[in-house]
Amino acid sequence: MTGNLLPSLRSAALRPATVRPTALPGWNSIRGRMAIVLAVPTCLLLALTGLGVADRATDWSAARETETHVGVLLRVQDLVREVQRERGLTNGLLGGAEEYRDDVRAQREHTDRARDRLRTALAGARDDLPKAAVSALDATRVPLAGLAGLRAGVDSRTADRTRTLTTYTKAVTALIDAESAGAPTGDRRITQGVQALQALARATEAVALERGSLNGVFAAGRFRSGEYLDFTEIRATRVAQLAQFRQLAAPARTAALDAAFETPAARRVASYEQNAERAAGGSATDVAPAAWWADMTRLVDDLHDVQKQTGDAVRDRAEETGDAATRQLVGFLALGALILAVAGALAVFSARSITRPLGALADEADAVAGTRLPAAVRRIQEAGPDALPAAGADAPRGAPRVKDSAREIDRLAAALRNVERTAVGLAAEQAVLRRTSTESLASLGRRNQALLSRQLGLITTLESQELDPDALAELFELDHLATRMRRNAESLLVLAGEETPARSWSGTVPVSDVVRSAVSEVEQYRRVTSVDIEQCGIRGHSVAELSHLLAELVENALMFSPPHQPVEVYGWRDGGEYCLAVLDRGIGMTEERIREANDLLSGRNSAPHTATTRFLGHHVVGALAARLGAHVELRPTQGAGVTAYVALPAKLVQEPSTAVLRR
């Protein structure tokens, strides 16, 4: 009734409290909750940092693409320059200047080498270029491939000068258009630099086209039909593109462009153009093609130098932007790592400031449940009847101190000490009550046993004096009933932990007599059959307890088997031990129930105050087996039912004498 206080307190101290299911993982611990609370602002800060990282990463990627793109554009411009020069020399050759033939062949080799360098650069930078730029550069292969057939026509003197000029111009235009495809965006200075570079490329193409066109005109001596109109359109394109370049380029690049047009060669080019304008009506020109080509080539080369300077400036700006983006990216990543480190440190510090005091309190609770409270209960139980302490005498004084704890933790510690004081007081009261109850039950059992012994003696006297068979049979039934009542009184003493009054025999008793004595103490003794019992002697001091043990097992077998099924008892020697088996073919038991019953029979769960009344017989058997040093175990019977095995130690068994065997 009250003996379950200590196990209940221990299990309550060790069992985690019921927690409502939540959707957040880690919410069941203080560390998890602190991590979740700090994770929200940390995630917001990391999100802002991530936006900065993404923005800087975009700038870094754009700068890298721009740097690669400008490098490829410079290769494209080198090829444009060589194609322009080949176009001019070829146009002069077709105009009648045969002295250009060797120069044309040499220039073709320069053009082919520039084309190979562009292909190599494009193959290495294809993955870093915009798809539009790659597609546009791939599209230039077609017009460049057409130059082979055009060169064959020039060598065989079957090519038309105007068509040849147009074909070369298409190839150059395709290359220049490819420069403008996939132009980088982002940094304003880089964007304007690339646009200025493209405008200068178109202006340079206009100058180079004018060089090639007028080279043929000066070689032929006059304009042919439509050539002067082409000349004016080319000059207009040059003027427009140069104006756009001056709007977009930096002052240093504009100054370099002005310097290119202020050279003596550029001034002579201007005088040659004026001469060409005077021949607009079809009159002859008096400009030497070689002089025009040399001065115009110098101007084109100067413009290409300005292009290179512009491209180098754009690439340098892209490198600066990439370096700045890299530094900022590293800074944002370091900031994110710092935020994580600070948040993690705060979470660990906050959690430890709470979990350490709580851990100390948990250790205190474990000490109460595992050490101090059991020790107090043990002292109370071991005290003599005249030295029982008052309730609360062993209770602790004061509240446990927890180092560096908050006020709430101190309140929890004080509440824990109050619980301990209350538990110790309640344990003292229940220990006293348990001892009083046990002593009362033991006293009641002894009185019943004494009365039943007197009753059995009186019944025996009446049986010896009775001659009527019917009355004698009734006395026998009454004797049997009193014997069962005496066993129940003895079971009460066993459960109370008291030694039963001595009912011992001198010497040894045959095991068959012990079995018959046990059967006589059960109600349906007629259903019990001793099938095969190998004779041996049982020492007299253990006969009463062994008979009681067997009676409990036989009664359980009778209770849980059908009324028409017999219960069989077997006995045999096993080395120095002697084994008994009580076999029934009843409803049987599940494996879990058999395991629980065997725990009770072996004494591993010997707490009769916590067991239900239907298991009290198992407690009695377990206590008797412990006294005898015997081993009792339940096993399933083959087919159906349960078999109880009892193994008696060698110290209780003796070889039977000849007289016993004969009997």
Beta strands, then each sheet from edge to edge (+ up, - down):
strand 1: 508-510
strand 2: 528-533
strand 3: 537-539
strand 4: 567-574
strand 5: 577-583
strand 6: 631-636
strand 7: 642-648
strand 8: 653-654
sheet 1: 1+ 3- 8+
sheet 2: 2+ 4+ 5- 7+ 6-
end
